[in-house]
Amino acid sequence: MKNFPMFLRMSDRRVVIIGGGEQAAQKTRLILKTEAQIVVCAQTLDPELASLAQSGRILWDRSAITTKTFADNALSFIATGCPGADAATHGIAKAAGAMVNVVDQPDLCDALTPSIVDRDPVVIAIGTEGTAPVLARQIKTRVEQMLEPRLGDLAALAGRLRDQAGQYLSPRKRRDLWRWVFNGPVRDQHAQGGEHAAAVAIKHAIQTGDFGSNAEGSVALVGAGPGSKDLITLRGVQRLQEADVIYYDRLVDPDILELARRDAERVYVGKAPGCHSWPQDKINQTLVSAAKRGKRIVRLKCGDVGIFGRAAEELAALRNAGISVEIVPGVTAASAAVAVMGDVLTERDRTDTLVLTTGRCRDAAQAPNLLNHLHPGTNVGVYMGVGAAPAIAATLIRASLQDKVEISVVSHVGRAAQTHARCTAATLTQTIESHAINAPALLFLTYPKATESQQLHKALA
């Protein structure tokens, strides 16, 4: 991003607005929401600005514009309504070292004005780096609809009670308290006009520590989806934002971690095929130990945690230790991979059976026999199948299925290196090499049902 979003403290700081017409009035309305000292520099003012100057809400400066005009300003807006005058004034402002916003000239702006959702003290700023202000306003409208009008009052109440909460509650209990306030009936009660009752409930919870929090640790096994961060579920995002510690795998998109709470600890436990940086037993023990210390844990896995993710071993260890554990499903790689190809996993009258299997098992364990799964009407998705591709091709050829089974290969689904191809058993190995396909990848072996015309042709042959 070209611009870094930041909120500036404006209390008792000077903001200069150059211009006396409607553009200047628009910027003045915006800054009047703050506690800044506003100086409007113009020879004449429109009626709105003149009224504000008369009431003392702004200062009117009719002197000539010089570098002194911009001295000690927190922010300067140039809004004369004349592009040429704006550009000339911009040169003076920059000579004074001012931070400047020039209306409708983003190339001259040091600071851009966002669309604002105001639930003071909750303020949401939406920017498009000056490229699409209409889009910013559309997003603003949607956010306005999401947030109840009284939300700012509830946030302000929470701010007034923060010191009291700090006296009575531990840091972990404080996080649980505010989660309870903003996620549950207290927020609903406040939104419906019950401000007094909500305040009483929060104060009672602070003093007694009774708000349904769990002092013990917990673990959420969260499926991160197959790649792109926008494929994680809303519940998965919520658990990330609640977590004290996140243990994540090698294939998890690093951008997904940006959805977590900023101060959450992140621990990489990446496991590559044949080269486990963290043995599974160590991961199990670490999850149990952290939860017993009262931590709220997220174990973040690529895809869906219940499909070839060793979740059963972690679940067993946690349950044996009496740890509260939740499973948050994710989009599995098979679903995302067929979507990449514009296909579906099942199709009426063609494939009515779906099998998910693996081409790689624990060392020395025998891989599944694919022929046990391949029947007309079956789609077999083979996870971790690239290494087993030569053996799979040979098996299909020996069984005389090379002309009956359609093969698709997808690698790095949801990532920049995403690749997919279609082939037959006879060309599988060559296709993988020519397309530079490597792990992580899935193979799909599709054995469609014979169509009525095919069946008739076979009967007449």
Secondary structure, DSSP 8 states (H G I E B T S, - for coil): --S-------TT-EEEEE-SSHHHHHHHHHHTTTT-EEEEE-SS--HHHHHHHHHTSSEEE-S---GGGGTT-SEEEE--S-HHHHHHHHHHHHHTT--EEETT-GGG-SS---EEEEETTEEEEE--TTS-HHHHHHHHHHHHHHS-TTHHHHHHHHHHHHHHHHHHS-HHHHHHHHHHHHHSHHHHHHHTT-HHHHHHHHHHHHHH--SS---S-EEEEEE-BSS-GGGS-HHHHHHHHH-SEEEE-TTS-GGGGGGS-TT-EEEE--EETTEESS-HHHHHHHHHHHHHTT-EEEEEESB-TTSSS-HHHHHHHHHHTT-EEEEE----HHHHHHHHTT--S-BTTTB-EEEEEES--STT-----GGGT--TTEEEEEET-STTHHHHHHHHHHTT-TTT-EEEEEESTTSTT-EEEEE-GGGHHHHHHHTT--SSEEEEEEE----HHHHHHHHH-
